[in-house]
């Protein structure tokens, strides 16, 4: 039986990258075939959370393959039928806006666009400080767009960051299984 192939696309919510890597390992342990994809910012930016080289090495070690980090390497995903589901974790407000507006200018947005050619599910694990402000309309648009599903999310620090939302990364395996079956797990607001 063919393993289910997950495109695991990571964007620059750098404070949640470690949570994403934990779930990448969990999905691998559950038997999924994982294709690691990183935005150019994740692939090339050292932050206080981790140097880019460490993030790349961790993803490649878990997945056993080279990270896709360019538009040209992401484009064949759809035409070659490389993925059964695309997971964007973390998905920044910037990337959500681009996906909602059909903008394809990063490895991640191209991976999603290419994957959608197959009319297969995209699972979004949102992580943005302006989700209840500037990004709200884009998240709303994606919630109402065919083939998009969300990992349940909540405010991560309502007192200090009242407009911030972060997905519950521990729910990625359950949300992924549901999305593969055309279902949105509930409640979406944790």
trRosetta pair geometry for C-beta under 8 A, 3 or more apart (Angstrom, degrees):
i j d omega theta_ij theta_ji phi_ij phi_ji
3 31 6.3 -143 -133 156 105 82
3 32 6.5 137 172 -148 105 30
3 33 4.2 108 108 -26 128 107
4 31 7.9 74 33 111 89 86
4 32 5.4 -48 80 -124 91 83
4 33 6.8 179 85 26 37 84
4 84 4.8 -88 -160 51 79 153
4 85 7.1 16 169 10 111 105
4 180 6.9 -17 -149 -120 147 148
5 32 7.4 134 -113 -176 18 82
5 33 4.6 -34 -102 79 68 109
5 34 7.8 166 -157 -84 56 22
5 35 6.5 33 -179 -15 99 109
5 82 6.3 -126 141 155 150 55
5 83 5.0 -129 114 -123 104 43
5 84 4.9 123 52 -1 71 90
5 85 7.8 165 90 30 54 63
6 27 6.0 -59 44 166 161 145
6 32 4.9 18 -3 167 121 132
6 33 7.0 157 19 78 71 52
6 34 5.1 -22 69 -108 99 69
6 35 7.0 -172 90 25 47 74
6 83 6.8 51 -147 -148 14 97
6 84 7.0 -43 -70 55 50 88
6 85 5.5 -17 -115 71 73 92
6 86 7.7 140 -166 -108 58 24
6 87 5.7 8 -176 1 107 115
6 176 7.0 -7 -113 -155 132 138
7 35 5.0 -30 -108 70 60 110
7 37 5.7 15 -178 -6 93 131
7 77 6.3 38 -91 -153 144 140
7 82 7.2 78 -70 107 107 102
7 83 4.1 -29 -27 -106 104 149
7 85 7.2 -150 28 101 77 45
7 86 4.2 -17 64 -116 117 74
7 87 6.7 174 85 27 59 64
7 111 5.6 179 172 171 142 121
7 115 6.0 -118 20 -81 152 142
8 20 7.8 143 175 174 110 104
8 24 5.5 99 177 -112 163 101
8 27 7.3 169 -80 60 133 154
8 34 5.2 5 -9 -164 126 106
8 35 6.7 162 18 72 74 50
8 36 5.5 -30 70 -106 102 54
8 37 6.5 164 79 25 46 79
8 59 7.7 -164 96 -148 123 111
8 63 7.5 -151 38 -82 129 131
8 87 5.2 -8 -113 67 60 109
8 89 6.9 -49 -161 46 81 101
9 37 4.1 -27 -101 81 74 116
9 38 7.4 172 -155 -81 56 26
9 39 7.6 73 177 -42 91 76
9 86 6.4 15 -4 -177 119 95
9 87 6.7 174 26 88 74 52
9 88 4.7 -27 77 -106 109 67
9 89 7.4 110 71 24 57 55
9 107 7.7 -172 -139 115 105 86
9 108 4.4 120 180 -132 125 92
9 111 5.3 173 -86 80 133 146
9 112 6.9 -79 11 -51 168 90
10 17 6.5 67 -170 -124 130 87
10 20 5.7 122 -113 139 110 158
10 36 7.5 -9 -1 -165 112 85
10 37 7.0 164 16 88 68 59
10 38 5.0 -18 62 -110 99 74
10 39 6.9 -116 98 5 58 81
10 42 5.1 160 113 -168 102 176
10 55 7.8 -153 117 170 157 124
10 59 7.4 -117 -2 -90 144 145
10 88 7.9 165 -82 -159 22 54
10 89 6.6 -35 -99 85 68 52
10 90 6.7 46 -150 31 69 60
10 108 7.5 -128 61 -90 29 126
11 39 4.9 55 -118 -14 62 135
11 41 7.4 38 -165 60 61 116
11 42 6.5 -154 -153 -36 17 123
11 88 6.6 24 -13 -177 112 98
11 90 5.7 -98 60 91 83 72
11 91 5.7 71 25 -123 134 34
11 92 4.5 -123 128 -3 131 97
11 94 7.5 -173 179 67 136 97
11 95 4.6 -97 -102 -26 160 148
11 108 5.7 -27 -74 -34 93 175
12 39 6.0 -81 -29 69 89 136
12 41 4.2 -31 -62 108 135 131
12 42 5.4 -151 -77 -60 70 79
12 45 6.9 32 -120 47 120 145
12 90 7.9 -86 72 78 18 110
12 92 5.7 -2 62 -47 72 143
12 94 7.8 1 52 45 107 130
13 16 4.6 6 115 32 111 112
13 17 7.3 172 89 -45 63 71
13 90 3.7 -76 47 111 121 151
13 91 7.7 10 -7 63 126 20
13 92 5.2 173 -47 -83 91 84
13 127 3.7 126 152 104 174 120
13 128 6.8 -104 -89 -73 125 54
13 166 7.9 162 169 -117 150 96
14 17 5.6 -22 -152 -14 44 118
14 42 7.7 174 -91 -110 78 79
14 45 7.6 -95 -84 103 130 120
14 47 4.5 0 -171 61 159 170
14 48 8.0 103 126 50 137 68
14 49 4.7 166 151 28 101 140
14 50 7.5 -164 -171 35 99 83
15 49 5.9 -159 -95 -82 46 145
15 127 7.8 -160 69 169 87 130
16 19 4.9 -47 -167 39 71 118
16 20 6.1 78 135 -27 82 98
16 90 4.3 88 86 -60 127 140
16 127 4.5 -96 12 -142 158 164
16 166 6.4 -177 -86 -148 139 118
16 169 6.9 170 -171 -55 107 135
17 20 5.4 -55 -150 35 36 115
17 21 6.4 36 153 -21 68 103
17 42 7.0 155 -105 -138 128 113
17 49 6.4 125 38 124 116 138
17 50 6.6 -116 86 34 137 129
17 55 5.8 -40 169 -121 140 127
17 90 7.0 -86 -72 4 52 112
18 21 5.7 -50 -148 34 34 112
18 22 6.7 40 151 -22 63 101
18 49 7.1 -133 -26 175 106 114
18 50 7.3 138 -64 -28 94 135
19 22 5.7 -50 -154 30 34 114
19 23 6.7 27 152 -12 65 105
19 90 7.8 67 70 -58 107 104
19 169 4.1 139 157 27 116 169
20 23 5.8 -61 -153 41 34 107
20 24 6.3 42 147 -27 67 103
20 89 4.8 162 -123 128 106 92
20 90 5.8 -108 -58 -27 130 73
20 125 7.4 159 -100 85 96 147
20 169 6.5 -113 -75 -135 48 135
21 24 5.2 -44 -145 29 36 118
21 25 6.7 38 155 -17 63 100
21 55 7.3 -131 -68 -142 131 73
21 58 5.3 0 -144 135 139 134
21 59 6.7 -104 -114 -73 96 73
21 62 7.1 -178 -163 -28 81 152
22 25 6.0 -56 -158 35 31 109
22 26 6.5 32 145 -21 64 106
22 169 7.1 87 67 132 108 131
23 26 5.1 -48 -143 35 40 116
23 27 6.3 42 156 -20 68 100
23 89 6.6 -54 76 130 142 152
23 169 5.3 -126 -40 171 135 99
23 170 7.5 -149 -85 -97 107 30
23 172 4.4 55 -161 43 141 151
23 173 7.2 -154 -154 -38 94 80
24 27 6.0 -53 -151 35 29 109
24 28 6.5 30 150 -19 62 107
24 34 6.3 116 -162 -172 87 163
24 36 7.3 37 -146 -96 141 101
24 59 6.5 -51 157 -122 169 74
24 62 5.1 78 126 125 111 159
24 63 7.2 -57 174 -55 117 94
25 28 5.5 -54 -149 37 33 114
25 29 6.2 34 152 -20 66 106
25 62 5.2 -104 -85 -129 72 126
26 29 5.6 -55 -149 37 31 112
26 30 6.4 29 151 -19 64 107
26 172 7.4 120 74 74 129 114
26 173 6.0 -95 130 -52 120 122
27 30 5.6 -57 -149 37 33 112
27 32 4.5 -39 166 43 92 134
27 34 6.0 103 104 -73 119 126
27 172 7.1 -69 -57 122 111 118
27 173 6.3 -174 -86 -93 74 87
27 176 7.1 36 -111 29 118 171
28 31 7.9 96 174 -32 30 11
28 32 6.4 -84 -88 62 33 81
28 34 5.6 -67 -78 0 88 131
28 62 5.4 -158 -23 175 157 91
28 63 6.9 -133 -90 -90 128 50
30 173 6.2 137 -40 -131 162 126
32 176 8.0 -28 -81 142 155 150
34 62 7.0 -24 75 123 144 100
34 63 4.5 -108 91 -115 101 99
35 63 6.9 113 -109 -164 17 140
35 65 6.8 -41 -123 80 59 142
35 68 6.7 17 162 -3 99 123
35 77 7.6 159 114 -120 157 109
35 82 6.3 46 -51 149 165 116
35 83 6.4 -100 31 -83 134 101
36 59 4.2 120 -141 164 155 118
36 60 6.7 -111 41 -74 153 51
36 62 7.6 106 -64 70 129 102
36 63 4.7 -148 -25 -5 107 160
36 65 6.8 170 21 80 95 89
36 66 7.9 -134 62 124 106 27
36 67 4.6 -60 108 -109 112 74
36 68 6.9 165 96 18 56 74
37 67 6.9 143 -106 -168 20 75
37 68 4.5 -24 -108 68 77 103
37 69 7.4 166 -160 -75 53 47
37 74 6.4 77 -140 -104 126 106
37 107 5.9 -164 -175 137 95 108
37 108 6.0 133 133 -97 114 66
37 111 4.8 37 -162 -73 164 166
38 42 4.2 -121 -169 85 106 118
38 43 4.3 134 106 -58 126 91
38 55 7.6 114 -113 126 147 118
38 56 7.2 -81 -6 -96 161 81
38 59 7.2 172 -51 30 118 172
38 67 5.3 5 4 178 111 129
38 68 7.4 158 22 78 63 53
38 69 5.0 -10 65 -103 92 92
38 107 6.5 33 82 79 42 140
38 108 7.4 -43 171 -59 17 99
39 42 4.9 93 54 8 79 98
39 43 6.8 -152 91 -3 39 92
39 69 7.8 32 117 -145 10 75
39 95 7.2 -113 -74 -81 140 126
39 106 4.9 -6 -136 174 90 136
39 107 5.9 -180 -115 49 36 94
39 108 4.7 -37 -73 -11 85 120
40 43 5.6 -59 -141 43 32 113
40 44 5.8 -10 171 13 68 118
40 69 6.4 109 -95 174 55 90
40 70 7.5 63 -82 -96 98 54
40 106 6.0 -128 3 -142 95 92
40 107 6.2 132 -44 -3 74 106
41 44 6.7 -79 -134 52 19 84
41 45 5.1 -4 -178 -8 64 133
41 106 8.0 -33 0 -135 91 135
42 45 6.7 -57 -106 38 15 99
42 52 7.0 140 157 -128 44 94
42 55 6.4 -111 174 122 92 152
43 52 6.1 62 160 -167 25 124
43 56 6.5 70 -137 -81 67 114
43 67 6.6 175 -108 122 108 138
43 69 4.0 87 -92 -144 160 136
43 107 7.6 53 -18 20 138 148
44 52 5.6 20 -135 -126 9 169
44 69 8.0 124 -33 175 90 136
45 52 5.6 121 57 -66 33 118
46 50 7.8 -113 -148 116 62 41
46 51 4.3 -13 -124 -128 101 68
46 52 5.4 -88 -68 -8 60 85
46 53 7.8 -3 -88 5 99 83
47 50 6.5 21 61 47 86 48
47 51 7.8 -180 32 -89 49 29
50 54 4.8 -115 179 76 107 126
50 55 5.4 117 111 -51 130 94
51 54 4.9 95 64 1 81 103
51 55 7.5 -153 96 -3 44 86
52 55 5.7 -59 -153 37 38 110
52 56 6.1 36 153 -19 72 108
53 56 5.8 -54 -145 38 30 112
53 57 6.2 30 156 -19 64 109
54 57 5.8 -54 -144 37 29 111
54 58 6.3 31 155 -21 63 106
55 58 5.9 -55 -149 34 28 111
55 59 6.5 24 156 -14 64 107
56 59 6.0 -60 -150 39 29 107
56 60 6.1 21 158 -13 66 112
56 67 5.5 -99 -142 -1 86 147
57 60 5.9 -59 -142 42 27 107
57 61 6.1 30 158 -23 64 109
58 61 5.8 -57 -147 35 27 112
58 62 6.4 24 157 -17 63 107
59 62 5.9 -57 -148 37 30 109
59 63 6.0 3 164 2 67 116
59 67 5.6 61 99 -82 131 113
60 63 6.2 -66 -133 51 26 96
60 64 7.6 108 174 -71 56 7
60 65 6.7 -124 -141 81 72 31
60 66 6.2 8 -119 -109 115 34
60 67 5.9 -83 -66 -32 93 88
61 64 7.7 19 -176 -67 22 49
68 73 4.6 -161 -148 121 91 118
68 74 5.5 123 153 -76 127 72
68 77 7.9 94 166 -64 175 114
68 107 6.0 172 131 -176 83 125
68 111 6.8 119 105 -85 135 125
69 73 7.0 29 42 53 42 138
69 107 5.2 -105 -165 -51 27 168
70 73 4.7 83 60 13 89 101
70 74 6.8 -158 91 -8 44 90
70 107 5.4 25 3 -88 4 110
71 74 5.7 -63 -145 39 30 110
71 75 6.5 46 157 -42 65 98
71 104 7.4 105 -135 154 115 91
71 105 7.5 -48 -82 -160 133 28
71 106 7.0 -165 -72 158 90 12
71 107 5.9 -120 -62 -87 44 54
71 110 4.6 127 -139 -31 73 159
72 75 6.0 -36 -149 7 30 118
73 76 7.5 -54 -172 23 36 100
73 107 7.0 -2 64 -133 95 110
74 77 5.8 -26 -176 -14 57 119
74 107 4.8 156 -39 -161 134 66
74 108 7.5 -125 -114 -60 156 14
74 110 3.9 111 96 98 130 110
74 111 4.1 -91 -155 -65 117 74
74 114 6.1 173 146 9 80 141
75 78 7.9 -62 176 29 44 93
75 79 7.6 11 144 11 73 115
75 110 5.7 -50 -71 171 64 123
75 114 5.5 168 -150 -85 33 140
76 79 5.6 -74 -149 56 56 103
76 80 4.8 31 162 -8 95 120
76 82 7.0 75 119 -24 82 131
76 114 7.1 40 65 -171 13 148
77 80 6.7 -75 -143 48 12 96
77 82 4.7 -90 -145 46 60 123
77 83 5.7 6 -177 -1 105 113
77 86 7.9 69 154 -88 145 119
77 111 5.4 63 -2 -143 162 68
77 114 4.3 104 59 107 96 128
77 115 5.4 -36 125 -64 123 76
78 81 7.4 22 -178 -70 31 39
78 82 7.8 -57 -41 24 18 88
78 113 7.6 -76 -29 115 140 55
78 114 3.6 -150 -8 167 106 68
78 115 5.4 -140 -76 -71 88 19
78 116 7.0 -39 -98 48 132 43
78 117 3.6 80 179 40 142 120
78 118 5.6 -157 -146 -25 82 91
79 114 7.1 -63 -6 -164 74 103
79 117 6.9 -3 -58 91 56 155
81 118 6.3 113 -114 -96 71 136
83 86 5.6 61 139 -68 152 76
83 115 5.2 -33 67 -120 131 112
83 118 7.7 -180 74 31 78 150
83 120 7.0 -180 109 89 85 146
84 120 6.2 -140 -177 -170 38 147
84 180 6.8 26 139 -123 112 107
85 120 6.2 -127 -89 150 47 110
85 121 5.0 -12 -125 76 93 95
85 122 7.4 165 -169 -93 69 28
85 123 6.2 28 169 -7 116 108
85 176 6.3 131 114 -158 158 89
85 179 6.1 105 -139 106 134 116
85 180 5.6 -76 -57 -82 137 86
86 111 6.4 157 -139 136 131 97
86 112 5.5 161 131 -109 156 66
86 115 4.2 107 -43 106 133 173
86 116 7.8 -63 16 -49 141 70
86 120 7.4 112 -5 100 87 101
86 121 7.4 -163 34 107 68 54
86 122 4.7 -17 70 -115 103 77
86 123 7.1 -180 91 26 50 68
87 122 7.8 168 -83 -164 26 53
87 123 4.7 -17 -109 68 72 107
87 125 7.0 26 -179 -9 92 107
87 172 7.0 62 -154 -160 141 112
87 176 6.4 -28 -82 -100 125 112
88 91 4.1 64 123 -79 111 108
88 95 6.6 -164 -180 133 139 141
88 99 7.8 -114 -20 -58 170 152
88 108 6.4 90 -125 -173 107 118
88 112 6.6 -7 -59 -75 125 125
88 122 6.8 19 -8 180 106 98
88 123 7.2 -178 24 89 65 54
88 124 5.2 -7 60 -116 107 64
88 125 6.7 -164 94 29 58 72
89 123 7.7 -10 -43 110 108 96
89 124 7.9 158 -68 -166 70 31
89 125 3.6 38 -109 37 92 133
89 151 7.1 52 -98 -5 116 148
89 167 7.1 -86 -125 66 95 148
89 169 6.8 117 -170 -123 124 95
89 172 6.3 22 -101 -110 165 133
90 125 5.8 -92 -118 101 48 99
90 126 7.5 36 -167 173 79 15
90 127 3.7 -41 -158 28 126 134
90 166 7.9 -40 -129 -142 121 85
90 167 7.4 -179 -124 29 78 113
91 95 5.2 -121 -163 84 73 125
91 96 5.7 89 149 -60 110 90
91 99 7.9 -28 -161 -1 125 144
91 124 4.8 -36 7 -159 162 88
91 125 5.8 138 4 65 94 51
91 126 5.2 -51 72 -98 102 47
91 127 6.6 127 55 21 49 75
91 128 7.8 -52 107 -34 65 106
91 167 7.9 64 31 -17 94 132
92 95 4.8 97 54 10 80 98
92 96 6.9 -138 98 -4 43 87
92 127 6.6 -43 -89 77 50 77
92 128 5.5 105 -164 -86 52 101
93 96 5.5 -52 -143 37 33 114
93 97 6.3 38 155 -23 65 103
93 126 7.9 58 -74 -160 61 98
93 128 3.4 114 -41 -148 95 152
93 129 7.4 -82 -14 44 134 57
93 130 5.3 20 -85 61 170 95
93 131 6.4 -141 -87 -75 109 62
93 134 6.9 76 171 91 142 96
93 135 3.5 -97 -141 -84 111 142
93 138 7.1 115 -165 61 71 136
94 97 5.8 -54 -153 32 28 112
94 98 6.7 25 151 -15 62 106
94 128 7.9 168 -3 -113 62 126
95 98 5.5 -54 -148 37 36 111
95 99 6.2 35 154 -18 68 105
95 106 7.3 -74 -108 50 95 145
95 108 5.9 -29 -133 105 132 137
95 109 6.6 -156 -146 -66 83 92
96 99 5.8 -55 -145 38 31 110
96 100 6.1 29 156 -18 65 110
96 124 7.0 81 -101 -159 98 141
96 126 6.5 27 -68 -116 139 101
96 128 7.0 -88 10 -26 131 150
96 135 5.9 68 75 -163 133 112
96 138 4.7 120 128 125 96 121
96 139 5.7 -2 173 -75 147 68
96 142 6.1 -91 -159 -18 92 146
97 100 5.8 -58 -145 40 28 110
97 101 6.1 6 161 -2 64 116
97 103 7.7 3 118 30 75 129
97 135 6.6 -101 -54 -122 97 80
97 138 4.4 -84 -93 -98 58 161
98 101 6.0 -70 -141 50 26 98
98 102 8.0 -106 171 65 56 14
98 103 4.0 -91 -149 68 82 106
98 104 7.5 134 169 -70 111 30
98 105 6.9 -116 -142 32 138 91
98 106 7.3 67 119 16 171 109
98 109 4.9 -66 129 -100 131 140
99 102 7.9 39 -173 -67 26 29
99 103 7.8 -71 -43 47 23 74
99 109 6.3 -149 -73 -124 71 89
99 112 5.9 -32 -114 109 111 159
99 122 7.9 -173 -159 141 140 156
99 124 7.9 -166 74 -94 166 130
99 138 7.7 104 63 178 81 110
99 142 6.2 40 106 -94 117 123
99 148 7.9 121 147 -103 130 133
100 137 7.8 142 148 119 162 73
100 138 4.1 -160 12 -151 156 82
100 139 7.9 -77 -62 -44 140 21
100 141 4.1 89 -149 84 119 132
100 142 5.4 -90 -82 -50 95 88
100 145 7.4 -160 -119 -31 68 147
101 138 7.5 -50 -28 -119 90 108
102 113 7.7 88 -152 -105 63 117
103 109 6.3 -37 102 -173 67 158
104 109 4.8 -168 -125 125 52 109
104 110 5.1 90 -171 -82 104 67
104 113 4.9 -25 -98 -15 127 157
105 109 6.2 21 36 56 48 142
106 109 4.8 89 49 12 84 98
106 110 6.8 -151 87 -2 41 88
107 110 6.0 -61 -148 42 26 109
107 111 6.2 32 153 -26 64 107
108 111 5.6 -52 -146 31 30 113
108 112 6.5 27 156 -15 64 103
109 112 5.8 -51 -148 37 34 109
109 113 6.2 34 154 -18 66 108
110 113 5.6 -55 -142 41 33 111
110 114 5.9 31 159 -19 67 110
111 114 6.0 -58 -144 40 24 109
111 115 6.1 26 156 -20 62 111
112 115 5.7 -57 -145 38 28 112
112 116 6.2 31 156 -24 64 107
112 122 5.7 53 -145 -123 101 139
113 116 5.8 -56 -150 32 28 113
113 117 7.5 47 148 -35 57 89
114 117 5.9 -34 -170 1 39 116
115 118 6.3 -56 -179 27 49 108
115 120 6.3 -86 167 64 89 105
115 122 6.7 121 99 -82 129 97
116 119 6.9 45 -176 -82 56 34
116 120 7.4 -139 -111 47 35 63
116 122 6.6 -25 -76 -40 96 124
116 147 6.1 122 -129 111 94 157
119 147 6.3 -131 -161 -85 54 136
120 147 6.9 85 96 -149 21 117
121 147 5.6 -161 -110 -166 43 71
121 148 7.7 143 -157 -95 69 17
121 149 5.8 2 -166 3 117 118
121 179 4.2 158 161 161 153 101
121 180 6.3 -128 33 -83 142 37
121 182 7.3 -152 -68 -89 124 48
122 147 5.7 59 11 137 90 91
122 148 5.2 -26 71 -105 102 63
122 149 7.0 164 83 26 49 72
122 179 7.9 -109 71 -176 20 140
123 149 5.0 -28 -106 76 69 99
123 150 7.3 147 -161 -102 62 15
123 151 6.4 69 170 -43 101 86
123 172 7.6 112 138 -148 139 77
123 175 5.9 128 -154 129 129 106
123 176 5.6 -71 -36 -98 171 67
123 179 4.7 -134 -77 -13 106 171
124 142 6.4 31 -9 148 163 145
124 148 6.3 10 -11 -167 119 98
124 149 7.1 170 18 84 76 44
124 150 5.1 -33 67 -107 93 69
124 151 6.9 -134 94 10 45 80
124 167 7.7 -170 127 -68 62 142
125 150 7.7 134 -87 -163 35 62
125 151 4.2 10 -101 28 79 137
125 153 7.8 146 -160 -76 53 105
125 167 3.8 -124 -163 52 74 163
125 169 6.2 63 -166 -101 142 72
125 172 6.3 -21 -78 -93 136 103
125 175 8.0 134 -80 78 90 154
126 131 6.2 92 154 -107 132 133
126 139 6.3 29 -106 -115 153 120
126 150 6.7 -10 -12 -146 106 110
126 151 7.5 -166 13 56 67 88
126 153 5.3 -22 59 -81 107 156
126 165 5.7 12 113 107 121 109
126 166 7.2 -149 103 -129 70 26
126 167 5.3 125 46 -43 58 98
127 165 7.6 -130 -114 102 29 62
127 166 4.8 35 -119 -125 78 79
127 167 6.2 -74 -57 14 82 86
128 131 4.8 126 76 -55 99 87
128 135 5.2 26 115 14 151 170
128 164 6.9 -155 107 -139 42 66
128 165 6.5 9 57 55 73 79
129 161 5.7 -90 -142 -161 89 123
129 163 6.6 61 156 87 58 90
129 164 4.5 -30 -130 -95 50 99
130 133 4.4 -75 -163 61 83 106
130 134 4.6 -2 155 41 134 94
130 135 4.8 117 101 -1 87 102
130 163 5.3 8 -131 124 42 126
130 164 7.5 -2 -37 -87 26 57
131 135 5.0 -50 -107 79 39 121
131 136 6.4 90 161 -77 47 65
131 139 6.0 45 -155 -33 87 153
131 153 7.6 -117 -177 140 166 146
131 163 6.3 168 51 157 58 73
131 164 6.3 75 20 -154 102 25
131 165 3.6 -66 64 21 161 111
132 136 5.7 50 -140 -75 27 115
132 155 7.7 -9 -23 -92 139 102
132 162 7.1 -88 72 134 136 67
132 163 4.1 -141 62 -145 90 68
132 164 7.5 -52 15 4 100 18
132 165 6.5 118 -32 -34 89 106
133 136 6.4 155 50 -18 11 106
133 163 4.1 4 -20 -158 106 152
134 137 8.0 -57 175 20 38 95
135 138 5.3 -63 -163 45 63 111
135 139 5.8 62 142 -23 88 104
136 139 5.9 -58 -147 38 30 109
136 140 6.1 32 155 -19 66 109
137 140 5.5 -55 -148 39 31 115
137 141 6.4 36 153 -24 64 103
138 141 5.5 -47 -146 31 34 113
138 142 6.5 30 155 -14 64 103
139 142 5.9 -56 -150 39 32 108
139 143 6.3 38 150 -24 65 105
139 165 7.9 49 -104 58 166 149
140 143 5.5 -51 -147 32 32 115
140 144 6.6 10 159 -1 63 110
141 144 6.2 -75 -155 48 29 98
141 145 6.2 36 148 -37 67 113
142 145 5.2 -53 -140 24 38 120
142 148 4.8 -123 179 158 83 163
142 150 7.7 106 117 -66 111 107
143 148 7.1 -108 -90 104 20 120
143 150 6.7 -21 -100 -24 83 133
143 188 7.9 92 -129 167 119 163
145 148 4.7 48 79 11 95 128
149 175 6.6 169 135 176 116 95
149 178 7.0 179 -173 101 150 97
149 179 3.9 -157 46 -105 158 110
149 183 7.8 60 -121 96 137 35
149 184 5.2 -165 -138 -100 92 78
150 153 6.7 -66 164 -10 119 107
150 167 7.3 -147 177 -106 84 114
150 175 7.4 -76 114 -159 34 137
150 184 6.8 29 37 -146 75 107
150 188 5.7 60 80 -150 121 112
151 167 4.0 59 91 -164 113 130
151 168 6.5 -146 152 56 101 63
151 169 7.1 39 152 -102 154 36
151 171 5.4 145 -164 88 93 102
151 172 5.6 -22 -110 -89 137 62
151 175 4.5 -157 -104 25 69 173
152 167 6.8 118 82 -150 37 74
152 168 5.3 -7 85 26 90 113
152 171 5.5 2 36 77 99 166
152 175 7.1 -157 -5 -79 74 127
152 185 6.5 -80 -37 96 105 103
152 186 7.9 113 -83 -142 118 21
152 187 6.4 84 -125 97 129 58
152 188 5.2 -159 -110 -153 75 34
152 189 6.9 -131 -158 -40 91 6
152 190 4.5 103 145 -50 116 98
153 165 4.8 58 151 170 127 108
153 166 6.2 -178 -150 94 96 23
153 167 4.5 -58 -88 -91 92 51
153 168 6.7 -166 -98 -10 36 71
153 188 7.2 -2 26 162 74 72
153 189 7.0 -37 72 -116 63 49
153 190 6.4 -156 95 10 10 102
154 165 6.7 -177 100 -144 13 79
154 166 7.2 -29 63 60 59 66
154 168 6.9 41 8 -50 101 99
154 189 6.4 98 -92 -172 74 63
154 190 4.2 -85 -40 67 117 92
155 158 4.5 55 136 -70 144 87
155 161 7.7 176 -169 94 90 85
155 162 7.4 -13 -147 -150 134 39
155 164 6.3 96 -148 81 70 70
155 165 6.1 -57 -88 -96 47 62
156 161 6.7 -4 71 72 89 128
156 164 5.5 -63 39 119 98 115
156 165 7.1 130 -13 -148 89 19
156 166 4.2 37 -54 15 128 121
157 160 4.7 -27 143 51 122 97
157 161 4.5 65 76 32 101 99
157 164 6.3 14 46 64 81 135
158 161 7.5 -68 -95 71 12 58
158 162 5.6 46 -167 -113 57 64
159 162 7.3 21 -120 -68 5 83
161 164 3.7 11 138 0 120 132
167 171 7.4 -122 169 55 92 106
167 172 7.8 75 139 -70 128 85
168 171 4.6 55 96 3 103 114
168 190 5.2 82 -32 -46 132 165
169 172 5.7 -7 -171 -28 55 113
171 174 5.2 -61 -165 50 70 111
171 175 5.2 69 136 -25 91 108
171 185 7.0 -152 174 87 121 151
171 190 7.8 -162 -19 -79 150 134
172 175 5.8 -61 -136 43 27 108
172 176 5.9 32 163 -25 66 109
173 176 5.7 -56 -145 34 26 113
173 177 6.5 26 158 -17 63 105
174 177 6.0 -54 -150 35 30 110
174 178 6.5 28 153 -16 63 108
174 185 5.9 66 131 -86 100 162
175 178 5.7 -55 -148 38 32 112
175 179 6.2 33 154 -20 67 107
175 185 5.1 -106 -102 16 69 128
176 179 5.8 -54 -144 36 30 110
176 180 6.4 34 154 -22 63 104
177 180 5.8 -52 -151 32 30 114
177 181 6.8 13 153 -3 61 109
178 181 5.9 -73 -157 48 33 102
178 183 4.2 -89 -176 85 90 99
178 184 6.7 95 136 -129 127 7
178 185 4.5 168 4 -51 169 90
179 182 7.5 53 -169 -73 34 16
179 183 7.0 -110 -74 62 28 54
179 184 7.5 45 -86 -91 74 49
184 188 6.5 -14 160 -76 116 115
185 188 7.5 132 89 -83 61 65
187 190 6.7 155 88 -85 97 39
